[in-house]
Amino acid sequence: MNVDIQFLYLTQPIDGSIIPNGLSERVWRSDALLSRSFSLDGVSAYVLSPINLLQEKEVYEQAELLY
């Protein structure tokens, strides 16, 4: 089984928003991560919600059009 995984280190300030480290201009909503963690080969992590994944894709595609 081939699995593609991307890891991001995140910061969550007091207001609950989620900020990817190194990308401070990208602030995610507090519900961007699913409430439960998932495990793959013994590594446990929280994952982005499907809605947030779609929003990130749209932002990325718009940025590509600008450059």
The 8 nearest C-alpha neighbors of each residue, nearest first, counted from 0:
[[1, 2, 3, 39, 40, 4, 38, 41],
 [2, 0, 3, 4, 39, 40, 5, 38],
 [1, 3, 4, 0, 39, 5, 40, 38],
 [4, 2, 1, 5, 0, 6, 39, 46],
 [5, 3, 2, 6, 1, 7, 39, 46],
 [4, 6, 7, 3, 46, 2, 8, 47],
 [7, 5, 4, 8, 44, 46, 9, 45],
 [8, 6, 9, 19, 5, 20, 21, 18],
 [7, 9, 20, 19, 6, 10, 18, 21],
 [10, 8, 19, 20, 18, 7, 17, 11],
 [9, 11, 18, 17, 19, 12, 20, 8],
 [10, 12, 17, 16, 15, 18, 9, 13],
 [13, 11, 14, 15, 16, 10, 17, 18],
 [12, 14, 15, 11, 16, 17, 10, 29],
 [15, 13, 12, 16, 11, 29, 17, 28],
 [16, 14, 29, 13, 12, 11, 17, 28],
 [15, 17, 29, 28, 14, 11, 27, 12],
 [18, 16, 11, 27, 10, 26, 29, 28],
 [17, 19, 26, 10, 9, 23, 27, 20],
 [18, 20, 9, 22, 8, 21, 10, 7],
 [21, 19, 9, 22, 8, 18, 10, 23],
 [20, 22, 23, 19, 18, 24, 8, 9],
 [23, 21, 19, 24, 20, 25, 18, 26],
 [22, 24, 25, 21, 18, 19, 20, 26],
 [23, 25, 22, 26, 18, 21, 19, 27],
 [26, 24, 23, 22, 18, 27, 19, 17],
 [27, 25, 18, 17, 24, 16, 23, 28],
 [28, 26, 17, 16, 31, 18, 25, 29],
 [27, 29, 16, 31, 30, 17, 26, 15],
 [28, 30, 16, 15, 31, 17, 27, 32],
 [31, 29, 28, 32, 33, 48, 34, 27],
 [32, 30, 28, 51, 48, 29, 47, 27],
 [33, 31, 47, 48, 30, 46, 34, 45],
 [32, 34, 48, 35, 46, 47, 45, 31],
 [35, 33, 32, 36, 45, 30, 46, 48],
 [36, 34, 33, 45, 37, 46, 32, 44],
 [35, 37, 45, 44, 43, 38, 34, 46],
 [38, 36, 43, 44, 45, 35, 39, 46],
 [37, 39, 43, 42, 41, 44, 40, 36],
 [38, 40, 42, 41, 43, 37, 44, 2],
 [41, 39, 42, 38, 43, 37, 2, 44],
 [40, 42, 39, 38, 43, 37, 44, 36],
 [43, 41, 39, 38, 40, 44, 37, 36],
 [42, 44, 38, 37, 36, 41, 39, 45],
 [45, 43, 36, 37, 46, 38, 42, 39],
 [44, 46, 36, 37, 32, 33, 35, 47],
 [47, 45, 32, 33, 44, 48, 36, 37],
 [48, 46, 32, 31, 33, 51, 52, 49],
 [47, 49, 51, 33, 32, 50, 31, 52],
 [50, 48, 52, 51, 53, 47, 31, 54],
 [51, 49, 53, 48, 52, 54, 31, 47],
 [50, 52, 54, 48, 53, 49, 31, 55],
 [53, 51, 49, 55, 50, 54, 56, 48],
 [54, 52, 56, 50, 51, 55, 57, 49],
 [53, 55, 51, 57, 56, 52, 58, 50],
 [56, 54, 58, 52, 57, 53, 59, 51],
 [55, 57, 53, 59, 54, 58, 60, 52],
 [56, 58, 60, 54, 59, 55, 61, 53],
 [59, 57, 55, 61, 56, 60, 62, 54],
 [60, 58, 56, 62, 57, 61, 55, 63],
 [59, 61, 63, 57, 62, 58, 56, 64],
 [62, 60, 58, 64, 63, 59, 57, 65],
 [61, 63, 59, 65, 64, 60, 58, 66],
 [62, 64, 60, 61, 66, 65, 59, 58],
 [65, 63, 61, 62, 66, 60, 59, 58],
 [66, 64, 62, 63, 61, 60, 59, 58],
 [65, 63, 64, 62, 61, 60, 59, 58]]
